[in-house]
Amino acid sequence: MTDNNLLSDDPIFSCHYFSIKKKLSLRYGIAQSSRKPAKGLVLLLHGRSEFIEKYNGVAKYLQNQGLTIVSPDWRGQGLSSRELENRCKGHINRFDDYVDDLEALYSKVIESQGLPVYILAHSMGGHIALRFMERHSLKIKKAVLVSPMIDITLPAMMKPVSKLLSKKLSTTPFAQKYTPGSKDYSVQNARFKGNNLCHDPKAYWILHNEIAKNSDLAIGGITWGWLNAAFESIKILKQDAVIDKITTPILMISAQKDSIVSTKAQEKLSKKLPDCTFLSIKGAFHELLFEDVKIKRKLWDAINGFLDV
């Protein structure tokens, strides 16, 4: 692995759309393996506020390993349909909508490929992957969850208040209002120095550079509705009856210095899952796939060893 082979901004995906509920459309990208026949298919699931183009470099690396990649833009972000008039608002009514969309993608696109299916998921994508595998564990051969959103990191005093308030507001017009501190996207707010996402400056700017090419990719902060939906789905993932159904072999990789999602919740869940290996990478921030070279080498050594394809 070279220093920059996961940071390509060259277009890798062929992008398409299909209709989902409420007359919305879901965008997905497919990148065929550079080797024939392909050894498998990776369902690449990104996090909140991200989009297909950010992962061109990751997809290219997987392509060269003999894998086909399929990656969706979640509803409400990327170039998939957005339900609110202000397209910058990160909003969802329930996380089950994300899972339903993933089921639709599987049946419309992935199943017909006829390949063993693996998951590589980051942050919110990891959360949705777990919810999907609770329904369809047998459809996924192995899953790698990188910094998965098992719980959200909030100050101890703030979390119960946030849960209560978001629940109450989610049934009112305030559901579509920004939470305090959330606002529309602006590149003026982006600063590499002091950021809590990654240590690699080139990787940090990939998202912003892609938005500069197409402003429709931009998304801002979250709404009260999104926050309540997240808390409700987090609660579901804590249920033993749900956890026991997730039988897919999983590699869960945690970033030691993650300040976005809870590393304690990750480790706790990893011990309850039927078949899960847990790895914490020292010194890493939340975006492990976009970290510095030293961290990425540890990450990909673990991923390649686990997938073994």
HUQUI-V450607 format. One record per residue. N is the residue number from 1. SS is DSSP state (~ for helix, > for strand, _ for the rest). PHI is phi in degrees with one decimal (999 if undefined). OMEGA is omega as a letter, one per 20 degrees, with the letter a starting at -180 (999 if undefined). Layout:
# HUQUI-V450607
N,SS,PHI,OMEGA + N,SS,PHI,OMEGA
This chain:
# HUQUI-V450607
1,_,999,r + 2,_,-86.8,a + 3,_,-58.3,a + 4,_,-112.5,a + 5,_,-74.7,r + 6,_,-106.8,a + 7,_,-118.5,a + 8,_,-65.1,r + 9,_,-107.5,r + 10,_,-71.0,r + 11,_,-59.7,a + 12,_,-113.4,a + 13,_,-89.7,r + 14,>,-93.5,a + 15,>,-102.2,a + 16,>,-142.7,a + 17,>,-134.4,r + 18,>,-143.0,a + 19,>,-80.7,r + 20,>,-123.4,a + 21,~,-63.8,r + 22,~,62.4,r + 23,~,60.0,r + 24,>,-95.9,r + 25,>,-126.7,r + 26,>,-108.1,r + 27,>,-95.2,r + 28,>,-140.8,r + 29,>,-117.9,r + 30,>,-129.4,r + 31,>,-127.5,a + 32,_,-73.1,r + 33,_,-55.5,r + 34,_,-80.7,r + 35,_,-117.5,r + 36,_,-122.6,i + 37,_,-78.0,r + 38,_,-67.2,a + 39,_,-84.1,a + 40,>,172.6,r + 41,>,-123.4,r + 42,>,-104.0,r + 43,>,-88.1,a + 44,>,-96.1,a + 45,>,-115.4,a + 46,_,-89.9,a + 47,_,-95.1,r + 48,_,-62.7,r + 49,_,77.5,a + 50,_,-96.9,a + 51,_,-160.5,a + 52,~,-53.2,a + 53,~,-60.6,a + 54,~,-61.9,a + 55,~,-102.2,r + 56,~,-55.0,a + 57,~,-66.1,r + 58,~,-62.2,r + 59,~,-63.4,r + 60,~,-62.4,r + 61,~,-61.0,a + 62,~,-66.5,r + 63,~,-54.2,a + 64,~,-70.7,r + 65,_,-88.7,r + 66,_,89.3,a + 67,>,-117.8,r + 68,>,-89.6,a + 69,>,-123.0,r + 70,>,-124.6,a + 71,>,-141.6,r + 72,>,-96.5,r + 73,_,-87.3,r + 74,_,-58.4,r + 75,_,-56.5,a + 76,_,88.6,r + 77,_,-151.5,a + 78,_,60.0,r + 79,_,-106.7,r + 80,_,-73.6,a + 81,_,-60.6,r + 82,_,-116.8,a + 83,_,-87.0,a + 84,_,-100.9,r + 85,_,-60.8,r + 86,_,-85.0,a + 87,_,-69.5,r + 88,_,-78.5,a + 89,_,-76.4,r + 90,>,-81.3,a + 91,_,-134.4,r + 92,_,-153.3,r + 93,_,-83.4,r + 94,_,-158.6,a + 95,_,-69.5,r + 96,~,-58.8,r + 97,~,-62.0,r + 98,~,-61.6,a + 99,~,-66.4,r + 100,~,-59.9,r + 101,~,-64.4,r + 102,~,-68.3,r + 103,~,-60.9,r + 104,~,-63.8,r + 105,~,-61.4,a + 106,~,-61.9,a + 107,~,-72.7,a + 108,~,-85.5,a + 109,~,-124.6,a + 110,~,-77.3,a + 111,~,-57.2,a + 112,~,-70.3,r + 113,~,-70.6,r + 114,_,65.4,a + 115,_,-119.7,r + 116,_,-59.1,a + 117,>,-108.0,r + 118,>,-116.9,r + 119,>,-115.1,r + 120,>,-124.9,a + 121,>,-132.5,a + 122,>,-117.8,r + 123,_,53.3,r + 124,~,-59.4,r + 125,~,-60.9,r + 126,~,-66.9,r + 127,~,-63.1,a + 128,~,-64.3,r + 129,~,-60.0,r + 130,~,-63.6,r + 131,~,-63.7,r + 132,~,-66.7,a + 133,~,-69.3,r + 134,~,-61.6,r + 135,~,-87.2,a + 136,~,-139.3,a + 137,~,-57.0,a + 138,~,-70.8,r + 139,~,-83.3,a + 140,_,-114.5,a + 141,_,-71.5,r + 142,>,-150.2,r + 143,>,-135.8,r + 144,>,-112.1,a + 145,>,-110.9,a + 146,>,-104.4,a + 147,_,48.5,a + 148,_,-65.3,r + 149,_,-83.0,r + 150,_,-86.9,r + 151,_,-152.8,a + 152,>,-95.8,r + 153,_,-83.0,r + 154,_,-140.6,r + 155,_,-55.3,a + 156,~,-52.6,a + 157,~,-73.7,a + 158,~,-82.1,a + 159,~,-60.7,a + 160,~,-61.1,r + 161,~,-66.5,r + 162,~,-63.5,r + 163,~,-62.8,a + 164,~,-63.6,a + 165,~,-67.4,a + 166,~,-65.3,r + 167,~,-64.4,a + 168,~,-67.5,a + 169,~,-75.8,a + 170,_,-66.5,r + 171,_,-101.5,a + 172,_,-123.0,r + 173,~,-59.0,r + 174,~,-69.1,r + 175,~,-56.3,a + 176,~,-96.9,r + 177,_,-92.1,r + 178,>,-63.5,r + 179,_,-72.5,r + 180,_,-56.1,a + 181,_,93.0,r + 182,_,-83.3,r + 183,_,-160.7,r + 184,_,-62.7,r + 185,_,-65.8,r + 186,_,-149.9,r + 187,~,-63.1,r + 188,~,-64.0,r + 189,~,-88.0,a + 190,_,-84.2,r + 191,_,-140.8,r + 192,_,-69.7,a + 193,_,-62.7,r + 194,_,81.8,a + 195,_,-72.7,a + 196,_,-114.5,a + 197,_,-103.3,a + 198,_,-159.1,a + 199,_,-99.2,a + 200,_,-100.5,a + 201,~,-62.6,r + 202,~,-64.4,r + 203,~,-64.8,a + 204,~,-58.4,a + 205,~,-87.7,a + 206,~,-56.0,a + 207,~,-57.5,a + 208,~,-68.7,r + 209,~,-66.0,r + 210,~,-68.5,r + 211,~,-65.6,r + 212,~,-62.3,r + 213,~,-77.0,a + 214,_,-147.2,a + 215,~,-65.5,r + 216,~,-67.8,r + 217,~,-75.6,a + 218,_,-68.4,r + 219,_,-144.1,a + 220,_,-98.1,a + 221,_,-81.0,a + 222,>,-101.3,r + 223,>,-94.8,r + 224,~,-61.9,r + 225,~,-63.7,r + 226,~,-61.4,a + 227,~,-62.3,r + 228,~,-64.7,r + 229,~,-60.8,r + 230,~,-64.6,r + 231,~,-59.7,a + 232,~,-65.1,a + 233,~,-72.2,r + 234,~,-59.8,r + 235,~,-63.1,r + 236,~,-61.7,a + 237,_,-70.0,r + 238,_,-89.9,a + 239,_,-78.1,a + 240,~,-58.8,a + 241,~,-63.6,r + 242,~,-76.1,a + 243,~,-58.3,a + 244,_,-64.4,a + 245,_,-83.0,a + 246,_,-89.8,a + 247,_,-95.3,r + 248,_,-57.9,r + 249,>,-61.2,a + 250,>,-126.2,r + 251,>,-109.7,r + 252,>,-105.5,a + 253,>,-113.1,a + 254,>,-109.4,r + 255,>,-93.4,a + 256,_,-55.3,a + 257,_,-103.0,r + 258,_,-70.5,r + 259,_,-114.8,a + 260,_,-97.5,r + 261,>,-121.1,a + 262,_,-81.3,r + 263,~,-73.6,r + 264,~,-64.4,r + 265,~,-65.5,r + 266,~,-61.1,a + 267,~,-64.3,r + 268,~,-62.1,r + 269,~,-66.8,a + 270,~,-58.3,a + 271,~,-76.4,a + 272,~,-93.7,a + 273,_,-64.3,a + 274,_,-58.8,a + 275,_,-146.3,a + 276,>,-136.9,r + 277,>,-103.7,a + 278,>,-111.6,r + 279,>,-135.6,r + 280,>,-109.2,a + 281,>,-101.9,a + 282,_,-62.6,r + 283,_,79.4,a + 284,_,-84.9,r + 285,_,-89.2,a + 286,_,-57.7,a + 287,_,-88.3,a + 288,~,-59.2,a + 289,~,-70.2,a + 290,~,-124.2,a + 291,_,-80.9,a + 292,_,-71.7,a + 293,~,-60.3,a + 294,~,-60.8,r + 295,~,-69.4,a + 296,~,-63.5,r + 297,~,-63.9,r + 298,~,-62.5,a + 299,~,-61.0,a + 300,~,-74.6,r + 301,~,-59.9,r + 302,~,-68.5,a + 303,~,-64.0,a + 304,~,-63.3,r + 305,~,-65.1,a + 306,~,-74.1,a + 307,~,-67.5,r + 308,_,51.9,r + 309,_,-117.9,999
